[in-house]
Amino acid sequence: QKEVEQDPGPLSVPEGAIVSLNCTYSNSAFQYFMWYRQYSRKGPELLMYTYSSGNKEDGRFTAQVDKSSKYISLFIRDSQPSDSATYLCAMGMDSSYKLIFGSGTRLLVRP
Amino acid sequence: DSGVTQTPKHLITATGQRVTLRCSPRSGDLSVYWYQQSLDQGLQFLIHYYNGEERAKGNILERFSAQQFPDLHSELNLSSLELGDSALYFCASSPSFSTNEKLFFGSGTQLSVL
């Protein structure tokens, strides 16, 4: 079993829809939770960063962490075609120097 | 633009060969991380250097090695290449050595082993 599980998609939605992307994990020691966006043939770029449980909002993006369920989510409101990309969740902890990435969910927002 | 520079962007080589991938971190960043991304394995951590010293190793093969130079640029050396080594190789940098920091990724080197 992988430490971090993420549905690969693809997820296809119409423009303006609310998108929900999710990851589950098995290691309860994870403390830092991140979402990266990766356009085709580009490097991942950090979208959202959350420490421990709770919600964080930034514009059209909201990240949620539920440590009791070992489940994190990224919501995108009023989705745009420019949001079409692969979204990777990533997790880390103080006792380790590496981030563990999910395999990514490919999102397509149709005009 | 993340500020992290990777060269070359594309590399095509044959099995058994040796290649070197280069990374220049963002100005002021002391940490360099190398990741491998393939379709079936996702983004896999290879190795981490901080200020010239190796800090952590992930799923890095013995045929692969890396180093970080005094000017903080890093090189990833891949030898005795196999078809399965074909992948996107990313370098990322951050200011210090903690995993709670944001990583800034370069655009990657696409390696094709034929």
Interface residues (C-beta under 8 A of the other chain):
Chain A: Q31 Y32 M34 Y36 R41 K42 G43 P44 E45 L46 Y49 Y51 L88 G92 M93 D94 S96 Y97 K98 L99 I100 F101 G102 S103 G104
Chain B: S2 V4 Y33 Y35 G42 L43 Q44 F45 H48 R55 A56 G58 F90 A92 F97 S98 T99 N100 K102 L103 F104 F105 G106 S107 G108 Q110
